[in-house]
């Protein structure tokens, strides 16, 4: 019997288990037991847990969500079509609904698969490699396993979180909402939100729509806008703060067919670049810039190579930096998407980054940059993420409606403190998302985000390369140890491996192949074990 512990039970864990089931479903006695450690509903995990508020919605179109397999052969859209009276046409449904789908798929697996799968609703505190196998320590005791899979996602391993007693963590108002925390923000209070990205947007909506506020749709010649109708239970003012004062860019609703043709040409160029020896960041930069210039020409966007490169490095163009504040930047971008305003270099880069993303993930997988190249890539990648993976238009319209109502602003961090003596009852909410990977910042400066990863790093069981935040794995998810060797019974999937592999904050099941290769390795081990037993 092979015993495996999955540490983290979110979508990455689910996808791996579904793949393993498909490979072993015709084996009536596969002799493998898997325990899934996660305090939240397995399949969904913390970020997609089924109990979160309905105003929290997905940030991508629902059509990409697909956890289908032989025991549950339907995508999310197919599944919700049978869940009347749900709105099966909503492209950005509540996250809790997506979590329900993912959890139901896990339950079908656990109940119908020949693989024995059990959920253990505990946080793993420590993992230790012993001669007899892997020791997993939780608050409920100790268990031994033959293999470990780290799939902790956004974190369930007791992160080191520093906050003052007067600060509320965003999770307590959003995905882990508690009645106690929400009562700490009375009607009419002033709330300062640390952060101004997607987590902060969730907080804003939880404090407005989540308190009973409503949205009134107003048609205009250039598309609908929203007006906010207050409930009387929301704060009187919400101030998002960020270090750079740059807004995330709303996603365009559609992409021109001519752009898709152009992107296909550059996807091919990226594949060729990714397969060559001596590939470097300047070669990659040229491919991206040439693609951006081609897309700009198709759409009549007046940019130069110099303008594009400057926007990539600074994170904002001259067009948008002229806006009076970040929410006006968001408005300008939204109107650019609708054709009311000229499209910006940010719009061009968003099309390049999203259109080439799957090929970038493939081409950049485990690339070993020198430290300067890694830092340069991390800088432009972070800027492109802001330009590409911002809020969908419905969320942007809500934020702009709150801005118009005088409820919401976005200011530079520290700026609000100058005037804080004039604000009564100021409350601080920490909405800064824990960085992906296992370190708080790039190695060697970053600290491990939890005691679990601290222990694995201290023992040399896993390694983080200079300039990166995530642990290095082989192409099947097997962790590489401090000696540069495969740690054959320790694997990592998803967010803990960010940087060596790119783009794990996604529900796109087809973007990363590691879980499929992990499943194949385990299936081969089970088959070999069974063959030996019959000899």
C-alpha positions, 0 to 999 in steps of 0.5 A: 500500500502506498500512502500519500499526504496532500498538504492543501486541498484546493484546485491544484490538489483536485486536478492532480487527484482527478488525473490519477483517478483517470490513470488508475480507474480500471485497476480495481485494487490500486493499493494507494491511499491519499489523505488530503489535509485542508481545514476547508472543503476539499476541492475548493480550499480556502480561496474558493470555499463555499461559505464565502459571501456572494458579492465576491466574484471570480476574476476570469470568465467562467468558461475556462473552469473545467474539473471534468472527469469520468465520474463527473463529465461536465465543466463548470458551465455545464454543471451550473446549467442544471442548477436552476434558478442560477444565472447560467449566463453570468460570465463572472459568477460568485466564487462560492458557486465555483467552490461548490462545483469544485467540492462536488467534483472532489466528493464524486472522486472520493465516493466513486474512485478505486483510490482511497481518498479521505479529507482531514480538516487539519493544518499541517504544522510540520513535515519531517523526513525519517528513515521510515518515510515522511512524518506529518504533524498536525494538532491532532497527532502524527501520521506516517506517509510514503509520499508528500505533495505540497499544494498549499496554494494561497496558504494554509500552513500557519503563515507568519502574519504581523499585524497590530491589534487594531488591524483587521485582516482582509480574509476575515471580511472576505473569504473567511468572513467572521461576524466578530470582525465585521462588527468592528467596522460600524456604519459611518466609520473611515476605513484605510485599506492597505493594498489596492489590488484584487484583495482590496477590491474584495474588501471594498465590495464586502463593506458596501454591497456586502452590507446591503448596498445596491447597484443601479444600472444607467445606460449611456451611449458608450455602454452602461455605468452603475450608480451606488445606492447605499444601505446606511450600514457601510463606512462613510469613507474607504481609502485604498492605499498602495506604494506606487499609486497605480491602478489595475487595468480593467480587462477588455470584454473581447479581442479582435480576430486580427489580434489573435492571428498576430498572436499566433505568429508570436506564440510560434516565435516564443516556442522557438526561443524557449527551445534554444540554447543560450536564450536570454532576456533581451531576446525575449524582450524583442519578441514581446516588443515586436508583438506589441508593435504589431498589435498596436498597428492593427488597432491604430494605437500610436506607440513607439518601441521606446514608449512601450519599453518605458511603460513596461519598466515604469508600470504606467504610460504618460497617458495614464500618469496624467490622470488625477488619481488611480481611480481616474486611471481605471476610468480612462482604461475602461473607456479605452476598452469601450472605444471612448478614449484612445487605447494606451500602451497598457492596453497593448501590453495587456493584449500581449501578456494575456495572448502569449501567456500559455506559451510564456509559461511553457518557454520560461519553465525552470529557466535559470536567469542570472540575478540581474535578468531575474530581477528585470523579468520580475519587475516587468512581469509584475507590471504586466500582471497589473495591466493584464489581470485586473478586474473584469468590467463589472467590478471596475464599474462598481469601484467607479460608482463608489468613487463617484459617490464619494465613498472610495479613494485610492491614495499613496501609502502614508499620504492618508496619515497626514490627515488622520487626526481629522478622521474619527474612528479610523480602522485599518484593514490589511489587504496585501496578499501574501506573495506566491512561492514559499518566501516573503520576498526573493531569495536571499532576502526573503523569509519563509512564509511558514514554519512548515517551509522553514523546516523543509528549507533548513533540512535541505529537502527543498531549495529556492534559487537566488532571485526567486520565491518558489521552490524548484521542482522537476517537470513532474513536480518532484522537489529538487533538494539542496544537493541538486537531486530529485527528492523522489517522494516529495512533490510540490504543485502550484503556488509554492513553485512560483518563479521557477514556473510561472502563473499559478494564480489560475483555474485554467487546468491546462496551463501547467502539466506538472500535475499530469506528470505527477499522476503518471509517476504515481500510477507507474509506481502503483503498477510496478508495486502490484507487479512485484506483489504478484511475482 
